[in-house]
């Protein structure tokens, strides 16, 4: 694939170290071998930097990530991942087979639409004292649906034996589950896939524990 000149400048990821959506994009860049710059957006400090007028111009939803790439700014991690897939060489995030491609998109949407948004910081802040139970409930509910699907689709990875967008979505969600003290041992397929993926360099180097904005006490 020959890239046009506008593709040669580094993308800029505006994100937060512990945001699962930001992590998805970091994984995608790493898998494709794409160098990028990071601009931290602290979701907690000073009431949340995502609410500044400057950031609102980048992402009117005032969420992370926002990615400036090829002269445009994209939000929504799956849109970013699919743009990278369609414009950059390297390992494909979507299988050639249409049935497997649909399965990848289904698993990605279950996580990105049906599970993860319910643990967004803006949601949990509205829940108040019950935020832990709230997050646990919806992660548990989502994983109970996801586990039997993955039992059917998984090989080495979520769908067959090639890493896909589904895997890019799964690992950050398991990290969230562990943060909110959900017992992942209940879900042996999810647990196995996560352990396998966390041996892959792209997933390790993009982990929240080693980002430019990771607080010192959370670094490993």
C-alpha positions as CSV (number, residue, x, y, z in Angstrom):
1,X,0.0,0.0,0.0
2,X,1.4,3.4,-1.0
3,X,0.5,6.1,1.5
4,X,-0.2,9.6,0.3
5,X,2.0,12.4,1.7
6,X,-0.6,13.5,4.2
7,X,-0.4,10.1,5.9
8,X,3.3,10.6,6.7
9,X,2.9,12.9,9.7
10,X,2.5,11.3,13.1
11,X,-1.1,10.9,14.4
12,X,-1.8,12.6,17.7
13,X,-3.8,10.7,20.3
14,X,-5.5,12.8,22.9
15,X,-6.3,10.3,25.6
16,X,-6.1,9.2,29.2
17,X,-3.9,6.4,30.4
18,X,-6.7,4.4,32.0
19,X,-9.4,5.0,29.4
20,X,-10.2,1.7,27.8
21,X,-11.2,3.6,24.6
22,X,-7.8,5.3,24.5
23,X,-6.1,2.0,25.1
24,X,-7.9,0.4,22.2
25,X,-6.4,3.0,19.9
26,X,-2.9,2.6,21.4
27,X,-3.2,-1.2,20.7
28,X,-4.2,-0.6,17.1
29,X,-1.3,1.8,16.5
30,X,1.1,-0.7,18.1
31,X,-0.2,-3.6,16.0
32,X,0.2,-1.7,12.8
33,X,3.6,-0.3,13.9
34,X,2.5,3.3,13.6
35,X,4.4,5.9,15.6
36,X,2.2,8.5,17.2
37,X,2.3,11.3,19.7
38,X,0.2,11.4,22.9
39,X,-1.4,14.5,24.4
40,X,-2.8,13.5,27.9
41,X,-6.3,14.6,28.8
42,X,-6.7,14.2,32.5
43,X,-10.3,13.2,33.2
44,X,-10.1,14.0,36.9
45,X,-7.8,16.9,37.5
46,X,-9.4,20.4,37.8
47,X,-12.9,18.9,37.3
48,X,-11.8,17.1,34.1
49,X,-9.8,18.6,31.2
50,X,-12.2,17.0,28.7
51,X,-14.6,19.8,29.7
52,X,-12.4,22.7,28.6
53,X,-13.5,24.8,25.6
54,X,-10.3,23.8,23.8
55,X,-10.9,20.0,24.1
56,X,-14.6,20.4,23.2
57,X,-13.5,21.7,19.8
58,X,-11.6,18.5,19.3
59,X,-14.4,16.2,20.6
60,X,-17.8,17.7,21.1
61,X,-18.8,14.7,23.2
62,X,-16.1,15.7,25.7
63,X,-14.8,12.1,25.9
64,X,-11.5,10.5,25.0
65,X,-10.0,9.7,22.7
66,X,-9.7,12.3,20.0
67,X,-7.3,11.4,17.3
68,X,-5.8,13.8,14.8
69,X,-4.8,11.8,11.7
70,X,-4.3,12.7,8.0
71,X,-5.7,16.2,8.5
72,X,-8.9,15.2,10.3
73,X,-9.9,14.6,13.9
74,X,-11.8,11.5,14.7
75,X,-13.5,10.4,18.0
76,X,-15.0,7.1,18.9
77,X,-12.4,4.4,19.1
78,X,-13.9,1.9,16.7
79,X,-14.2,4.5,14.0
80,X,-10.5,5.3,14.6
81,X,-9.5,1.6,14.5
82,X,-11.4,1.0,11.3
83,X,-9.9,4.1,9.7
84,X,-6.4,2.9,10.6
85,X,-7.4,-0.5,9.1
86,X,-8.5,1.0,5.8
87,X,-5.6,3.4,5.4
88,X,-2.5,1.6,6.8
89,X,-0.7,-1.6,5.9
90,X,0.1,-4.3,8.4
91,X,-1.8,-7.0,10.2
92,X,-5.6,-6.7,9.4
93,X,-8.0,-6.1,12.2
94,X,-10.9,-7.6,10.3
95,X,-11.0,-11.1,8.8
96,X,-11.5,-11.6,5.0
97,X,-14.3,-14.1,5.6
98,X,-17.6,-12.2,5.9
99,X,-19.0,-14.4,8.7
100,X,-15.9,-14.0,10.8
101,X,-15.8,-10.3,10.0
102,X,-19.4,-10.0,11.3
103,X,-18.5,-12.0,14.4
104,X,-15.6,-9.6,15.1
105,X,-17.9,-6.6,14.7
106,X,-20.5,-8.2,16.9
107,X,-18.1,-8.9,19.8
108,X,-16.5,-5.4,19.4
109,X,-20.0,-3.8,19.6
110,X,-21.0,-5.9,22.6
111,X,-18.0,-4.5,24.5
112,X,-17.9,-1.0,23.1
113,X,-21.6,-0.3,23.2
114,X,-23.1,-2.8,25.6
115,X,-20.6,-3.0,28.4
116,X,-17.9,-0.3,28.5
117,X,-20.0,2.9,28.3
118,X,-21.8,2.0,31.5
119,X,-18.5,2.4,33.4
120,X,-17.6,5.7,31.9
121,X,-16.5,8.2,34.5
122,X,-19.4,10.6,33.6
123,X,-21.9,7.7,34.3
124,X,-20.3,6.6,37.6
125,X,-20.2,10.2,38.9
126,X,-24.0,10.3,38.5
127,X,-24.4,7.0,40.3
128,X,-22.7,8.2,43.4
129,X,-22.1,5.7,46.3
130,X,-23.4,2.7,44.3
131,X,-20.9,3.1,41.5
132,X,-18.9,-0.1,42.4
133,X,-22.1,-2.2,42.4
134,X,-23.3,-0.6,39.3
135,X,-20.1,-1.3,37.4
136,X,-19.9,-4.8,38.7
137,X,-23.5,-5.5,37.6
138,X,-23.1,-4.4,34.0
139,X,-19.7,-6.0,33.5
140,X,-21.0,-9.3,35.0
141,X,-24.1,-9.1,32.7
142,X,-22.0,-8.3,29.7
143,X,-19.4,-11.1,30.3
144,X,-22.2,-13.6,30.9
145,X,-23.3,-12.8,27.4
146,X,-19.9,-12.6,25.9
147,X,-18.5,-15.9,27.3
148,X,-20.7,-18.3,25.4
149,X,-20.2,-16.3,22.2
150,X,-16.4,-16.5,22.6
151,X,-16.6,-20.2,23.3
152,X,-18.0,-20.6,19.8
153,X,-15.8,-18.1,17.9
154,X,-12.5,-18.4,19.6
155,X,-9.3,-20.1,18.5
156,X,-6.1,-18.7,19.7
157,X,-7.8,-15.3,19.8
158,X,-11.4,-14.0,19.9
159,X,-12.3,-15.1,16.4
160,X,-10.1,-17.8,15.1
161,X,-6.3,-17.6,15.2
162,X,-5.6,-14.0,14.1
163,X,-5.8,-10.9,16.3
164,X,-8.7,-8.7,15.4
165,X,-10.6,-5.7,16.5
166,X,-12.5,-7.9,18.9
167,X,-9.2,-8.6,20.8
168,X,-8.4,-4.9,20.8
169,X,-11.7,-4.4,22.6
170,X,-11.5,-7.3,24.9
171,X,-8.3,-6.7,26.8
172,X,-9.1,-3.2,28.1
173,X,-12.6,-4.4,29.2
174,X,-11.0,-7.2,31.2
175,X,-8.7,-4.6,32.8
176,X,-11.8,-2.7,33.7
177,X,-13.4,-5.8,35.2
178,X,-10.4,-6.4,37.4
179,X,-10.4,-2.7,38.5
180,X,-14.0,-3.1,39.6
181,X,-13.3,-6.4,41.3
182,X,-15.3,-8.7,39.0
183,X,-14.2,-12.3,39.4
184,X,-12.9,-13.1,35.9
185,X,-12.3,-16.7,36.9
186,X,-16.0,-17.2,36.2
187,X,-15.3,-16.7,32.5
188,X,-12.6,-19.2,31.5
189,X,-12.6,-18.3,27.8
190,X,-12.4,-14.6,28.5
191,X,-9.6,-15.2,31.0
192,X,-7.6,-17.4,28.6
193,X,-7.9,-15.0,25.7
194,X,-6.8,-12.1,27.9
195,X,-3.8,-14.0,29.2
196,X,-2.8,-15.0,25.7
197,X,-3.2,-11.4,24.4
198,X,-1.2,-9.9,27.3
199,X,1.8,-11.8,26.0
200,X,1.7,-9.9,22.8
201,X,4.1,-6.9,22.7
202,X,1.5,-4.5,21.3
203,X,-0.8,-5.1,24.2
204,X,1.9,-4.9,26.8
205,X,3.5,-1.7,25.5
206,X,0.1,0.1,25.3
207,X,-0.9,-1.0,28.9
208,X,-2.2,1.8,31.2
209,X,0.7,1.1,33.6
210,X,3.3,2.5,31.2
211,X,1.9,5.6,29.5
212,X,3.3,9.1,29.6
213,X,0.5,10.3,32.0
214,X,0.4,7.2,34.2
215,X,0.8,8.4,37.9
216,X,4.0,7.2,39.5
217,X,2.1,5.0,42.0
218,X,0.4,3.1,39.2
219,X,3.5,2.4,37.1
220,X,4.9,-1.1,36.9
